[in-house]
């Protein structure tokens, strides 16, 4: 006889990121899976990870994952492109539960580009991994590495003028290249998608992997028959907690809904 949903132990989905960026992924997951419980852990004391070496990123990510496993989560979401690039393969080879990572949304961009030119903006560490293609579905792909934008967003979240200037300076060298698709390859950037739109002024479509990741979470939970039909709680935990930081994270998540 099968186990009824009411007889199953309700487990949460664990989300890990270095800071605020993964909240943009969590927002999509909560909208698509309103009955799931989520535990979001941000290693904000070390945030962001984008300028660290892969070995250090993997070490910090492993520590965060082990912390989340202490809550007996049923799935892990590495809601950080940098941590995914550096450590996802290692984690999947060492832990026996579904592990979802974030990849730059080059595939959907390649289906929409008319100029056959796609620009991906990501952290230095993500681009340094050199695992992403220079050609995809007949389109040329270029990569814009930022050493500071994730940090600016993390530490100056409400200073939109500063963030606007940083984005404009980063994209300026590509103004005459003719790209018509911009891929946000860092979840921090997705939180400021509106500012990217202001900088671009309609010159390019913007893509990110968040909704696709949420769909993948739902697909895997359904395949394993571990979807919840009741619940919907979210807990946010920080490695460096304070009242102001806790309130910022909560306000960002609530503002995404």
N, C-alpha and C positions, 0 to 999 in steps of 0.2 A: 504494500500500500504506500502511495506517495505521501510526502509530508505537506500538510497544508501551510499556506503562507503564515497563518497565525501561530503555527507551531515552530516556525523557524526562528532562530536567534537573530534579532535585528542587529546588524553590524553597520558601522559607519564607513564611508569612503574617506580615505586619508589623502589630503592635498599637501604637497610640499613645495615651497618656493623660498628664495632668499629674502623676499620682501613683499611689497604690495602687488607686484605684477600679476601673480597668480590669481589674485582676486577677480581679474577680468575673465579668467577661465571658470572659476568657481561660480561666477554670476551666470554664465551660460548653462552650466551643469544644473544649477538650482532651478532655472526656468524650465529646462527639459525634464528634470527629475525632481518634481516638487515633494515627493514622499521619501526621498533619501535623506539620511543624516550625514553630515559632513564634519570632519575635523580638519581645520586648516592650520598648518604649522609653518610659520615664517622664521627663518634664521636671520632676522633683521640685524642682529649684532654684527654679522659678517657681510651684510648686503651692501651693494650687489656683487654677484660673482663674476661679472663680465670681464674683469681684468686679471683674474687669478689663473694660475696654471692648472691644467687638467687634473693633475694628481691632488691638488688642494681642493678643487671643486668636488671631485669624487669623494674625498675624505669627509668634507662637510655634508655633502648630500647623504652619504651613508649614515652619518650620525643622526641626521634629521629623519631618515627612513626608519632607523632603529627606534627612535623616539615614538614615531607614529605607530609602529608595530606593537608597542606597549599598550595601545588602546584596542588591540585585536581587530584592526580594520580589515575589510574584505577585499579592498582594492587600493592601490597606490596610484596617485596621479602626480607626476613630476611636472608641475605647472610652470616650468621655466625652460626656455629653449637652451640656455647655456648649460644647465645641469643635465638636461636630456642629452645634449651632444657629447658631454664629457663622460657621463656615467650610466646611461640607460642600459647599455649592453651588459655592463658589469652587474648591475642590480638584477636584471632579468636572469642572469646566470647563477645568482646566489640566493634568490628568494622565491618561494613557491606560492605566489599569488599574482593576479593580474597587475601589470605595471604599465601605465599609459604615460607617454611622453609627448612633448610638443615639438613639431617640426614646422619650419617656415612653409607657408601655403603657396608654394611655387606651382603646384599642379593646377589649382583653380585659376590662378593668374594666367597660366599658359593657355587656358581655354578661352580667355577673354581678350588677351592682347591683340591688337590690330597692327601695331607697329613692330611686333615680335621683339620687343625690348622690355625686360622686367628688371626692376631694381629691388634688391633685398637690403633692408637696413637691419642690422643686428649688432650684438656686442662683439668686441674683439675676440673673446674666447670662442664664441660660436663660429665665427668665420675662420678662426685659426684651425679648427678641426678639419677643414678642407674635405668635408664629406659631401658637399652640395655641388650640383652640376653647374657648369658654365653654359651649357646648352640644354634646353628641355623642351620637348615637343615642338622643335623647330624655332624656338625663341632663344635669343641671347639673354643670359642672366648675369648681371653685375651685382657686386656686394659692397655695400657701404658699411664700414666698421666704425662703431662709435665707442670711445673709451669712457665717455662721461654722461651720456644722455640718461641711462638707467639710474645712475647715481643722482643726477639732478632731479629726476622725477621722484625718486625715493625720498630724498631729503628736502625737497622744495615743492611738494606736491601741489600746493595752492598758488604757486607763483607762475601763473600761465605766461606772463610776459617773458620771464627768463627761459621757460621751456620753448616758447615760440622762437626766440632768438637762436637757441641751440639747434632746433630742428632746421630752421632756415639756413643756418651756416653749414650744417651737414649735407643738406640736399643741393646747395648752391652749385657745387662742381658738376652736377649732373643735369643742370637746367637745359643745356643745349643738346643733350644726348638723344632725346626723343622717346624716352620710355613712357608708356601709358598705363603701367601697372606697378604699384608700389606694395611690396610685401613687408609687413611689420614682423620681424623675426625675433622679437623680444616681448614678453607679455607686459612688461612695464610700459612699452610704447603704446600698446592697445588702450591702456587707461587714458591716454591723451590723443586718441584717434581724432577727436574734434579739432585739435590744434594742427595735426598733420593736414587735415582737410583745409584749414584756413591757409596754411602755407602753400599748398598745391593749387588752390583756386580752380579746381576742376580739371587740372592738366593730366591727372592720372587717377585710376581707380585704386582703392586701398583694400588689401586683403590681409587676413590673419587666420590663424589655425584654431581659434577658440571654439567656434560652433562645431567644426568638424571633430574636435577632440571630445566635446560633450556628446555628440552622436556616437562616437566610438565607445565612450563609457557606457552609454545605454545599451548599445549592441552587445557588448561583452557581458554585461550583467544579465541581459535577457537570455543570452546563449547559455550561461551557467545557471540560469533559473534562480538568481539571487537578487532580483529587483524587489524593492520594498513597495507595499501598497498603503502603508501608513507611516507617519513620521514627518520629517522635514526640519529637524533641528540643525543649526550650524554653530560650531564652536571655533573661535579663533584664538590661537596660542602663539606667543612670540618668544623668541629666545632672549630678547631684551625688552621687557614689558614696562610700560608706564601708563598712567592715565591718559596722557595726551596721545601716545602712540596707539593705545587700544582704541580710543575714540576715533582716531584717523582711519584705522583699518575698518572699523564698523561703518563709518560714514561713507567710505569708498564703496564697500559692498552694498550698502543700502541704496547708494546713489546709482548703482548699476541696474537696479531692478526696474 
